[in-house]
């Protein structure tokens, strides 16, 4: 099946505009503090968004979903005063994760790339890093993840992965063990919330590689 084309709007970056590939978009936002960008499914939607304000589209591109108005109303809107986390892993096992401030996409932390990882592991580590970050900075912000599996692993303080330790991912498993230890020896007040992708679009921490 052919990969569906996406259009990337860059409101704030090295060069503002609409880009037709993630690579070209990434060049405009890498190392640019306060970059504002988002992907859209159609050229028309991207052009309309580019003429508007970033704040009008972050977490609000509900017109691109297949949910009914009643379903959208029931879900509501995301809490913008929050942290969003996400992980990514390519087909070679190179993995990374990051956390951003939901409202502005300001990068709060990023780790990787690591070898021998998986999406689920990265999502898990991103959540635990988010919790530790909040505790360190005395923040009670909710944390969004679009991974039900990672959220479940955090709540159970246990991971169930088919990835096995080896010489390449030794350091990654050290991080996993540290994360599990942190969960078992710390408490937190932050709410862990599921990001409703169908209603709100991709999570703000998304790496844009789907």
C-alpha positions as CSV (number, residue, x, y, z in Angstrom):
1,X,0.0,0.0,0.0
2,X,1.4,3.4,-1.0
3,X,2.2,5.8,1.9
4,X,-0.3,8.6,2.2
5,X,1.1,12.0,1.3
6,X,1.3,14.6,4.1
7,X,1.7,18.3,4.0
8,X,3.8,20.1,6.6
9,X,3.0,23.7,7.6
10,X,5.9,25.6,9.3
11,X,4.5,28.8,10.9
12,X,7.8,29.5,12.8
13,X,11.1,28.1,11.5
14,X,14.1,28.9,9.5
15,X,11.9,29.3,6.4
16,X,8.1,29.5,6.8
17,X,5.9,27.7,4.4
18,X,4.3,24.4,3.3
19,X,6.5,21.4,2.7
20,X,5.6,18.1,1.1
21,X,8.1,15.9,3.0
22,X,9.1,15.4,6.6
23,X,12.8,15.8,5.6
24,X,12.3,19.2,4.1
25,X,10.1,20.3,7.0
26,X,12.7,19.0,9.5
27,X,15.4,21.2,8.0
28,X,13.3,24.3,8.8
29,X,12.7,23.4,12.5
30,X,15.9,21.7,13.6
31,X,17.8,23.8,16.1
32,X,15.2,26.6,15.7
33,X,14.0,27.5,19.2
34,X,10.2,27.9,19.4
35,X,9.5,26.2,16.0
36,X,5.8,25.9,15.2
37,X,4.8,23.2,12.7
38,X,2.1,20.6,12.1
39,X,1.2,18.0,9.4
40,X,-2.0,17.9,7.5
41,X,-3.6,15.3,5.3
42,X,-4.6,17.6,2.4
43,X,-3.0,20.4,0.5
44,X,-6.1,22.5,0.9
45,X,-6.2,22.0,4.7
46,X,-2.5,22.9,4.9
47,X,-2.9,26.1,2.8
48,X,-5.8,27.2,5.0
49,X,-3.8,26.5,8.2
50,X,-0.8,28.4,6.9
51,X,-2.9,31.5,6.4
52,X,-4.1,31.2,10.0
53,X,-2.5,31.0,13.4
54,X,-0.6,28.0,14.8
55,X,-2.6,28.3,18.0
56,X,-5.8,27.7,16.1
57,X,-4.7,24.3,14.9
58,X,-2.6,22.7,17.7
59,X,-4.8,19.9,19.0
60,X,-7.8,21.3,17.2
61,X,-7.7,19.8,13.7
62,X,-10.9,17.9,14.3
63,X,-12.2,18.5,10.8
64,X,-9.7,15.9,9.6
65,X,-11.2,13.1,11.6
66,X,-14.0,10.6,11.0
67,X,-15.6,11.0,14.4
68,X,-19.1,12.3,14.6
69,X,-19.9,15.7,16.2
70,X,-21.3,14.0,19.2
71,X,-18.2,11.9,19.7
72,X,-16.0,15.0,19.3
73,X,-18.1,16.9,21.8
74,X,-17.9,14.0,24.3
75,X,-14.1,13.8,24.0
76,X,-13.7,17.6,24.3
77,X,-10.5,19.4,23.8
78,X,-7.0,18.7,25.1
79,X,-5.6,20.5,28.2
80,X,-3.0,22.7,26.5
81,X,-1.3,23.5,29.8
82,X,0.3,20.1,29.9
83,X,3.2,18.0,28.7
84,X,3.0,15.7,25.7
85,X,5.5,12.8,25.2
86,X,6.2,10.5,22.3
87,X,8.7,7.9,21.1
88,X,9.8,6.7,17.7
89,X,11.7,3.7,16.3
90,X,12.8,3.0,12.8
91,X,12.9,-0.4,11.1
92,X,16.6,-0.8,12.2
93,X,15.7,-0.5,15.9
94,X,17.2,3.0,16.2
95,X,14.9,4.7,18.8
96,X,14.4,8.0,20.6
97,X,11.8,9.9,22.6
98,X,11.0,13.4,23.6
99,X,8.7,15.6,25.7
100,X,7.2,19.0,24.8
101,X,5.0,21.6,26.3
102,X,1.7,20.9,24.6
103,X,0.6,24.4,23.9
104,X,3.7,25.7,22.2
105,X,5.6,22.4,21.3
106,X,8.6,23.8,23.2
107,X,11.0,20.9,23.6
108,X,11.5,20.0,27.3
109,X,13.7,16.9,26.9
110,X,14.9,14.5,24.2
111,X,16.9,11.2,24.5
112,X,18.4,9.0,21.9
113,X,19.0,7.6,19.4
114,X,19.4,4.2,21.1
115,X,20.0,0.9,19.4
116,X,17.8,-2.1,19.7
117,X,14.7,-0.4,20.9
118,X,11.0,-0.3,20.1
119,X,8.2,2.2,19.9
120,X,6.6,0.8,23.1
121,X,9.8,1.0,25.0
122,X,10.4,4.6,23.9
123,X,6.8,5.6,24.8
124,X,7.3,4.1,28.2
125,X,10.6,5.8,28.9
126,X,9.2,9.1,27.6
127,X,6.4,8.9,30.2
128,X,8.7,8.1,33.1
129,X,11.1,10.8,32.0
130,X,8.1,13.2,31.9
131,X,7.0,12.2,35.5
132,X,10.6,12.6,36.8
133,X,11.0,16.0,35.0
134,X,7.8,17.2,36.6
135,X,8.9,16.1,40.1
136,X,12.3,17.7,39.6
137,X,10.7,21.0,38.6
138,X,7.8,20.7,41.0
139,X,5.2,20.7,38.3
140,X,1.8,19.1,38.6
141,X,0.9,19.3,34.9
142,X,-0.9,16.4,33.3
143,X,1.1,14.3,30.9
144,X,-0.3,13.1,27.6
145,X,0.8,9.9,25.7
146,X,-0.9,8.4,22.7
147,X,0.2,4.9,23.7
148,X,-2.2,2.8,25.8
149,X,0.5,0.2,26.2
150,X,3.0,2.6,27.7
151,X,0.4,4.1,30.0
152,X,-0.5,0.6,31.2
153,X,3.2,-0.3,31.8
154,X,3.7,2.9,33.8
155,X,0.7,2.2,36.0
156,X,1.7,-1.5,36.5
157,X,5.4,-0.5,37.0
158,X,6.2,-3.4,34.7
159,X,7.0,-3.8,31.0
160,X,6.1,-6.7,28.7
161,X,8.3,-6.5,25.7
162,X,9.6,-9.1,23.2
163,X,12.8,-7.1,22.9
164,X,15.7,-8.9,24.6
165,X,18.9,-7.4,26.0
166,X,22.0,-7.7,23.9
167,X,25.3,-6.0,23.4
168,X,23.8,-3.2,21.3
169,X,20.9,-2.2,23.6
170,X,22.7,-2.8,26.9
171,X,22.5,0.9,27.8
172,X,18.9,1.1,26.8
173,X,18.0,-1.7,29.2
174,X,19.9,0.1,31.9
175,X,17.6,3.1,31.3
176,X,14.6,0.8,31.5
177,X,15.7,-0.7,34.8
178,X,16.3,2.8,36.2
179,X,12.8,3.9,35.0
180,X,11.2,0.9,36.7
181,X,13.1,1.6,39.9
182,X,12.0,5.2,39.8
183,X,8.4,4.2,39.5
184,X,8.7,1.8,42.4
185,X,10.5,4.4,44.7
186,X,8.7,7.6,43.8
187,X,5.1,9.0,44.0
188,X,3.7,11.6,41.7
189,X,0.5,13.7,41.5
190,X,0.5,14.2,37.7
191,X,-2.4,12.8,35.8
192,X,-1.4,10.5,32.9
193,X,-3.9,11.1,30.1
194,X,-4.5,9.4,26.7
195,X,-4.0,11.7,23.7
196,X,-7.1,11.3,21.5
197,X,-5.4,11.2,18.1
198,X,-8.6,10.7,16.1
199,X,-10.1,13.9,17.6
200,X,-7.1,16.1,18.1
201,X,-4.6,15.0,15.4
202,X,-1.1,13.8,16.1
203,X,0.3,14.4,19.6
204,X,2.4,17.6,19.8
205,X,5.5,15.5,20.6
206,X,5.1,13.4,17.5
207,X,8.3,12.9,15.4
208,X,6.3,13.2,12.2
209,X,7.4,9.9,10.6
210,X,4.1,8.1,10.2
